[in-house]
Structure formats: C-alpha cells, structure tokens
C-alpha cells in the first residue's frame, strides 16, 4: 500500500521549490531542478493551479507561484488533489461491499488509524517541509 502516489510526491517536491523561490518558476525550470519529466510535472502543476493552490502566469517572467501561503497548504490537501479522499479501508471483497461492514472489529481499528494519519497529514504543511530543507 502506498500512502503517496508519484504524482502527489512530485507535487509536494514542486510546491516546496516554488515556496522557497523568490519569483515564479516555469515548469521547465522545476523539471530540471527536480530531475522530473517536464510533461508529467506540467500536468501536476496544472492540476495544482486548477485547485487554486498555485497561480500560473504566462510570458517571459511567468511561471508558477503559490496562490495561498505555504503554511496553509497541507499534505492532506495535496494528496486529495491527486488521490481523492484519504481512505485505507474500502471494505470491499471482489468489488462488493462487505456484508459484515457495520459489525467488523477490524474496520473500527482501521478507521481509528485512518483518523490519526489524516490528522498528521493535516498538520504537515509545505511551510513546515520547506524549513527542513536548506
């Protein structure tokens, strides 16, 4: 089980770079600095812009910049852009909902774990991650 897809991971890395930059950064600059495929990263940046996490501007001095302060961009919000709601327990068996779902003791434990992980993801921000990088 992966908690973070490649798209979400790349998004976090790009957001940290953008947060630390003093000017808008182009997709090409970010791709080169982060050693990521430019076309793949451009799609990620466009997704973040469509969710109003990034601003995008065109022209020679254009590029991507944060639309909201880095302290307000949580890891959970980035994950939701690329992976949807954070859920570890689908209670599915052969694409059918489990008939024991309401009484299942394992489900209750997994929901507690899910709540704890979600709280932690909400506490981690792009600003806090940026401070960890020199």
Secondary structure, DSSP 8 states (H G I E B T S, - for coil): --SS-HHHHHHHHHHHHHHH-SS-B-HHHHHHHHT--HHHHHHHHHHHHHTTSEEEE-STT-EEEESS-GGG-BHHHHHHHHH-S--S---EETTEE-TTTTT-HHHHHHHHHHHHHHHHHHH-BHHHHHHT--
